[in-house]
Amino acid sequence: MEKAIIGKELVKILGKEKVLVDELDLMYYSYDSSFLTKLEPSNPFAVAMPTSTEEVQQVVRFAWENNINIVPRGAGTGETGGCIAVNGGIVLDLSTWDEIVEIDARNMQVIVRPGVIHANLNDELAKYNLFFPPDPGSSKMCTIGGMVANNASGLRAVKYWATEPYVLGLEVVMPNGDVIITGGMKSRAIKNVSGINLTKFMVGSEGVLGIITRIRLRCFPKPRARGIAMAVFDCLDDAPATVLDVYQAGVLPSGIEILDSSAITAVNEFKPEINLPAAEAILLFEVDGNPPSVDFEGEIIQQIAKKRARSVEWATEEKRMTELWEGRSVTATAAARVRPDGSRIFAGEDISVPLSRVADTLRAIRALGDKYGIKVVNYGHIGDGNVHTAPVINPENPDEVEKVLKMVDEIHLLAIEMGGTTTGEHGVGAVRRPYAEAEHGKAVEYMRKAKEAFDPKGIMNPGKVF
Ligand SMILES: Cc1cc2nc3c(=O)[nH]c(=O)nc-3n(C[C@H](O)[C@H](O)[C@H](O)COP(=O)(O)OP(=O)(O)OC[C@H]3O[C@@H](n4cnc5c(N)ncnc54)[C@H](O)[C@@H]3O)c2cc1C
């Protein structure tokens, strides 16, 4: 079907305020935060912005009947090209459908539509002394729909894990227009082992199985207190060894972050007043809970870290905690500034390896940077082995682009070789598809079969995941 006709049909369904067809408007939907989509942007045929299940259903039925691809999109903060119509099609922009349907505080849960922004949800939940713990760095931009689709996580995954365990049920519009409710039609239960767990199946499916239109999330009580410890190491291997010792002492911090020497230098060059100590690695531990337990765990972390660290500082006052954390808060921005003529690109940025291999992995990534002559800044969520690598290049220079793509390929293969994964939190999307077989082997065949069962025509977000 011609693009112009698709646009006209969508306007008939949704009205012209909810449909974009102008090429300039569509350009905005041709990329997300990934480097791949900056290199190869791809305009959709049209964008539809439904704000009810019925509207989603009508657009999807139209697409199904006419074999047109459908690509769901939240805020477009993804790093993998996941929300881009790489093979053409209609982008369903769900970001304007941002209703918090109900905060059911008595049952410790909340029901939202997909476009609610993560930080806004937590602001509302705070009024009930509740919170939704996963905390991506994109919290002020990304949608809950995008988080569920990507099983997003963040700094607190060490203690609170990713989005998946909090998703109690979903409403999903299937590729043929059917609407299903997972987790029980009327259920407000927190525990539920009834039936095959389609909720779990949908979480992290990156928009290739259906469109998530309603989300029932479990909430946790907000912790009353927090503390931050900063430990400075002259030897890289001492950082993961300390993390392991903290775990073995029975302490589970809410976050454990690492800055290696490349990140420390980047932060100090970007904002000299932060003045991080020059070192091979800095660890930041965040502990939360009730005040006596925070103090107790802080004491144990200090005792353990002092065995190997050059210095250790512990703080529970808000002002000092913010100061200690500031280096980590600005790392991503600082990485982007290490070269005046360069930019930080999002590629190979999210591998996750076993804790026992973190130091080897960081050394291997540095060696790859040297091999290809590319500046690389390393930081990440060491508590769960998630390493964020920031290559900095001049994207206008084809030679640098060619080299960085080779380096990123080696980083992904390194992750698998280390017994890890090509992506700890950002997902596969279009960019990490080539590694599916190497990572999952025969299981990919069964992923494909599952996809065919949900989407026999293959119209849901094709060109992604496998
Ligand atoms: C500065 C920055 C920091 C980040 N930090 C983190 C981090 O700490 N942790 C982390 O996990 N990620 C992080 N990300 C990546 C990204 O923010 C997350 O993956 C986020 O969950 C994407 O949400 P979104 O609304 O932007 O989704 P989009 O990018 O719009 O879409 C992501 C995927 O979800 C699918 N999708 C979106 N909505 C729906 C829906 N309603 N139904 C079905 N499928 C849907 C899309 O098709 C696509 O495949 C970061 C990104 C940036 C730019």
The ligand as an SDF file (V2000), in Angstrom:
LIG
                    3D

 53 58  0  0  0  0  0  0  0  0999 V2000
   21.1260    8.6970   28.7980 C   0  0  0  0  0  0  0  0  0  0  0  0
   20.5470    7.3060   28.7790 C   0  0  0  0  0  0  0  0  0  0  0  0
   20.7030    6.4950   29.8920 C   0  0  0  0  0  0  0  0  0  0  0  0
   20.1770    5.2130   29.8910 C   0  0  0  0  0  0  0  0  0  0  0  0
   20.3330    4.4370   31.0110 N   0  0  0  0  0  0  0  0  0  0  0  0
   19.7780    3.2150   31.0580 C   0  0  0  0  0  0  0  0  0  0  0  0
   19.9030    2.4130   32.2300 C   0  0  0  0  0  0  0  0  0  0  0  0
   20.5130    2.8180   33.2240 O   0  0  0  0  0  0  0  0  0  0  0  0
   19.3120    1.2010   32.2170 N   0  0  0  0  0  0  0  0  0  0  0  0
   18.6220    0.7250   31.1370 C   0  0  0  0  0  0  0  0  0  0  0  0
   18.0810   -0.3860   31.1900 O   0  0  0  0  0  0  0  0  0  0  0  0
   18.5160    1.4670   30.0100 N   0  0  0  0  0  0  0  0  0  0  0  0
   19.0580    2.6850   29.9380 C   0  0  0  0  0  0  0  0  0  0  0  0
   18.9390    3.4310   28.7990 N   0  0  0  0  0  0  0  0  0  0  0  0
   18.2380    2.8490   27.6400 C   0  0  0  0  0  0  0  0  0  0  0  0
   16.7270    3.1810   27.5710 C   0  0  0  0  0  0  0  0  0  0  0  0
   16.4500    4.3880   28.2430 O   0  0  0  0  0  0  0  0  0  0  0  0
   15.8700    2.0610   28.1520 C   0  0  0  0  0  0  0  0  0  0  0  0
   16.0110    0.8770   27.4030 O   0  0  0  0  0  0  0  0  0  0  0  0
   14.3740    2.4180   28.2270 C   0  0  0  0  0  0  0  0  0  0  0  0
   13.6790    1.3850   28.8640 O   0  0  0  0  0  0  0  0  0  0  0  0
   13.7470    2.6750   26.8750 C   0  0  0  0  0  0  0  0  0  0  0  0
   12.4970    3.2950   27.0820 O   0  0  0  0  0  0  0  0  0  0  0  0
   11.8130    4.1980   25.9500 P   0  0  0  0  0  0  0  0  0  0  0  0
   10.4970    4.6400   26.4530 O   0  0  0  0  0  0  0  0  0  0  0  0
   12.7280    5.2690   25.5120 O   0  0  0  0  0  0  0  0  0  0  0  0
   11.6330    3.1030   24.8120 O   0  0  0  0  0  0  0  0  0  0  0  0
   11.9910    3.1420   23.2390 P   0  0  0  0  0  0  0  0  0  0  0  0
   13.4390    3.4560   23.0510 O   0  0  0  0  0  0  0  0  0  0  0  0
   11.0080    4.0480   22.5830 O   0  0  0  0  0  0  0  0  0  0  0  0
   11.7040    1.6650   22.8490 O   0  0  0  0  0  0  0  0  0  0  0  0
   12.5100    0.6240   23.3440 C   0  0  0  0  0  0  0  0  0  0  0  0
   11.9610   -0.7330   22.8840 C   0  0  0  0  0  0  0  0  0  0  0  0
   10.7180   -0.9750   23.5070 O   0  0  0  0  0  0  0  0  0  0  0  0
    9.6890   -1.2130   22.5350 C   0  0  0  0  0  0  0  0  0  0  0  0
    8.4830   -0.6010   23.0930 N   0  0  0  0  0  0  0  0  0  0  0  0
    8.3450    0.6550   23.5750 C   0  0  0  0  0  0  0  0  0  0  0  0
    7.1040    0.8290   24.0580 N   0  0  0  0  0  0  0  0  0  0  0  0
    6.4410   -0.3410   23.8730 C   0  0  0  0  0  0  0  0  0  0  0  0
    5.1280   -0.8040   24.1630 C   0  0  0  0  0  0  0  0  0  0  0  0
    4.2300   -0.0240   24.7750 N   0  0  0  0  0  0  0  0  0  0  0  0
    4.7950   -2.0690   23.8060 N   0  0  0  0  0  0  0  0  0  0  0  0
    5.6890   -2.8870   23.2150 C   0  0  0  0  0  0  0  0  0  0  0  0
    6.9500   -2.5160   22.9300 N   0  0  0  0  0  0  0  0  0  0  0  0
    7.3140   -1.2600   23.2620 C   0  0  0  0  0  0  0  0  0  0  0  0
   10.2040   -0.5690   21.2620 C   0  0  0  0  0  0  0  0  0  0  0  0
    9.6580   -1.1820   20.1100 O   0  0  0  0  0  0  0  0  0  0  0  0
   11.6990   -0.8120   21.3860 C   0  0  0  0  0  0  0  0  0  0  0  0
   12.0080   -2.1090   20.9510 O   0  0  0  0  0  0  0  0  0  0  0  0
   19.4890    4.7130   28.7560 C   0  0  0  0  0  0  0  0  0  0  0  0
   19.3390    5.5420   27.6360 C   0  0  0  0  0  0  0  0  0  0  0  0
   19.8590    6.8160   27.6370 C   0  0  0  0  0  0  0  0  0  0  0  0
   19.6650    7.6760   26.4330 C   0  0  0  0  0  0  0  0  0  0  0  0
  1  2  1  0
  2  3  1  0
  2 52  2  0
  3  4  2  0
  4  5  1  0
  4 50  1  0
  5  6  2  0
  6  7  1  0
  6 13  1  0
  7  8  2  0
  7  9  1  0
  9 10  1  0
 10 11  2  0
 10 12  1  0
 12 13  2  0
 13 14  1  0
 14 15  1  0
 14 50  1  0
 15 16  1  0
 16 17  1  0
 16 18  1  0
 18 19  1  0
 18 20  1  0
 20 21  1  0
 20 22  1  0
 22 23  1  0
 23 24  1  0
 24 25  2  0
 24 26  1  0
 24 27  1  0
 27 28  1  0
 28 29  2  0
 28 30  1  0
 28 31  1  0
 31 32  1  0
 32 33  1  0
 33 34  1  0
 33 48  1  0
 34 35  1  0
 35 36  1  0
 35 46  1  0
 36 37  1  0
 36 45  1  0
 37 38  2  0
 38 39  1  0
 39 40  1  0
 39 45  2  0
 40 41  1  0
 40 42  2  0
 42 43  1  0
 43 44  2  0
 44 45  1  0
 46 47  1  0
 46 48  1  0
 48 49  1  0
 50 51  2  0
 51 52  1  0
 52 53  1  0
M  END
$$$$
